[in-house]
Amino acid sequence: MLAKKTSKNQITLPKEIVKAFPDAEYFDVTVRDNTIRLTPVKITPAPSSLDRVREKMKKFGLSEKEVGEAIQWARSRKR
C-alpha cells in the first residue's frame, strides 16, 4: 500500500488499514531501523487513573495524609 505525505506533513491511512483497527483513534508513532511504526493506543481519562491510584493506596492501607507526608519527606531530601 502507498501513502503520500502532504505539504502539511500529514499522511492518510489507507482504508484497508483503518478497517483493521476500527476502534483506534490514537496511535503511538516510533521510528526504528528507518521504519515508521504506528501502534494503536487507548487513552485513559485522568479520573479513572486517579481512582486506580486511590484503590492501590487503600489496598496497602495508606491514607492520603501518609502519602502527603512521604512526598514531603522525599522532597526535603533533595535539597
Contacts in CASP RR format, 6 or more apart in sequence:
PFRMAT RR
TARGET T0000
AUTHOR 0000-0000-0000
METHOD contacts of the structure
MODEL  1
MLAKKTSKNQITLPKEIVKAFPDAEYFDVTVRDNTIRLTPVKITPAPSSL
DRVREKMKKFGLSEKEVGEAIQWARSRKR
1 14 0 8 1.000
1 16 0 8 1.000
1 17 0 8 1.000
2 14 0 8 1.000
3 11 0 8 1.000
3 12 0 8 1.000
3 13 0 8 1.000
3 14 0 8 1.000
4 11 0 8 1.000
4 12 0 8 1.000
5 11 0 8 1.000
21 40 0 8 1.000
23 40 0 8 1.000
24 40 0 8 1.000
24 41 0 8 1.000
25 43 0 8 1.000
26 40 0 8 1.000
26 41 0 8 1.000
26 42 0 8 1.000
26 43 0 8 1.000
27 38 0 8 1.000
27 39 0 8 1.000
27 40 0 8 1.000
27 41 0 8 1.000
28 38 0 8 1.000
28 39 0 8 1.000
28 40 0 8 1.000
28 41 0 8 1.000
29 36 0 8 1.000
29 37 0 8 1.000
29 38 0 8 1.000
30 36 0 8 1.000
30 37 0 8 1.000
30 39 0 8 1.000
31 37 0 8 1.000
57 63 0 8 1.000
57 64 0 8 1.000
57 67 0 8 1.000
END
